Amino acid sequence: MENKYDVVIVGAGISGLECATILADSELSVLVIDKIKESDLGNKVCANGIFKEDLHYINKEFTNSDFQSVLLKFGKKEAIFPLNEKLITTIDRPKLLQSILKKVRQSTNVEVIFEESILKIKDGEVETRSGQTIGYKYLVGADGSNSLVRRFLKLPEESDKYAAAIQYLIPEMKGGFKVIFDPKLIPTGYIWYFPWKNQMSIGCGVDRKSKKVKDLKEKFTNWLKSQNINLDKAVFQGHTIRYGYAGYKFGNIFLAGDAAGLASGLTGKGIFAAFLSGQQIGLEILGENKDNLIEKWLIKKQKQEKFLKYLKNPITARLAIDSGFALLKLNNDKINQKIIRNI
């Protein structure tokens, strides 16, 4: 590593590498630094599902299974949505990120370092675990939900909104994409059945401030057993999703993806926001700020999260979900298209 770069990007995930892609072959010197091993790139706890709009950033060669529809369940009620077009697909995240990394490394102005971490941030410089001090003109925090860069910025506490997500990866389990709403078991969230490669991800999420989060794993595990799902060979995983947004640009310091709290608090969707925020920040550093991609996403994100206040109470949650099922039963193309645009 050099002792000074124009841009230091902390984190080699989707948002960090997307930002580096935009800055590649420019006149700026760029360092991407991540504490993980390069062989672990893309091995994030995630169901790896993407929506239609994500395909704007992701080549078809990195997708796996396409789902024409999702089965929604709430008590004895069921609905299939949508009936006439592809809604969601899965991706091979490690393969995708290795491909982006390869392209980034072909540029002469970008250096990518793994197995090195930032211990301390100061105005204009960072200190690494190996004892090196590195200067920067721009700093990009693409370092996930527990972002060191975000902590350095000391953002308002009210912006610290998290969801706790857990899942079991069950090998060789068959079935389609399914979402179950159960406000008593999972307030402000839902249960998903998500086929991926040769396994099924069955998981759920809940707001971290909910009283249910302490016993979420125990109750969810008991619920799975009540559904006669064998967990003997299952792998348990848990992670947090930050959705509290308080800005992405702070002078010469930027926050991207999960570090900025750009994931959806309603759906947990974060891959799309990671791509567009990395792209937006890269363009701004280059001085090419035309349409603000982050601001466009925030309009949709805020619309989604308005529903959270209804889901926090079992009574209003039931009313909201009942209303949603009634709309789906109409099977109206205009209504269906509006729902798709807003998720």
Stockholm file with secondary structure:
# STOCKHOLM 1.0

chainA/1-343         MENKYDVVIVGAGISGLECATILADSELSVLVIDKIKESDLGNKVCANGIFKEDLHYINKEFTNSDFQSVLLKFGKKEAIFPLNEKLITTIDRPKLLQSILKKVRQSTNVEVIFEESILKIKDGEVETRSGQTIGYKYLVGADGSNSLVRRFLKLPEESDKYAAAIQYLIPEMKGGFKVIFDPKLIPTGYIWYFPWKNQMSIGCGVDRKSKKVKDLKEKFTNWLKSQNINLDKAVFQGHTIRYGYAGYKFGNIFLAGDAAGLASGLTGKGIFAAFLSGQQIGLEILGENKDNLIEKWLIKKQKQEKFLKYLKNPITARLAIDSGFALLKLNNDKINQKIIRNI
#=GR chainA/1-343 SS CCSEEEEEEECCSHHHHHHHHHHTTSSSCEEEECSSCGGGTTCCSSCCEEEGGGGGTSCGGGEEEEESCEEEEETTEEEEECSSSCCEEEECHHHHHHHHHHHHHTSTTEEEECSCCEEEEETTEEEETTSCEEEEEEEEECCCTTCHHHHHHTCCGGGCCEEEEEEEEEETCCCCCEEEECTTTSTTCCEEEEEETTEEEEEEEEETTSGGGTTHHHHHHHHHHHTTCCCTTCEEEEEEEECCCCCSEETTEEECGGGGTCSCTTTCCCHHHHHHHHHHHHHHHTTCCSSCHHHHHHHHHHHHHTTHHHHTSHHHHHHHHHHHHHHHHTTCHHHHHHHHHHC
#=GC SS_cons         CCSEEEEEEECCSHHHHHHHHHHTTSSSCEEEECSSCGGGTTCCSSCCEEEGGGGGTSCGGGEEEEESCEEEEETTEEEEECSSSCCEEEECHHHHHHHHHHHHHTSTTEEEECSCCEEEEETTEEEETTSCEEEEEEEEECCCTTCHHHHHHTCCGGGCCEEEEEEEEEETCCCCCEEEECTTTSTTCCEEEEEETTEEEEEEEEETTSGGGTTHHHHHHHHHHHTTCCCTTCEEEEEEEECCCCCSEETTEEECGGGGTCSCTTTCCCHHHHHHHHHHHHHHHTTCCSSCHHHHHHHHHHHHHTTHHHHTSHHHHHHHHHHHHHHHHTTCHHHHHHHHHHC
//
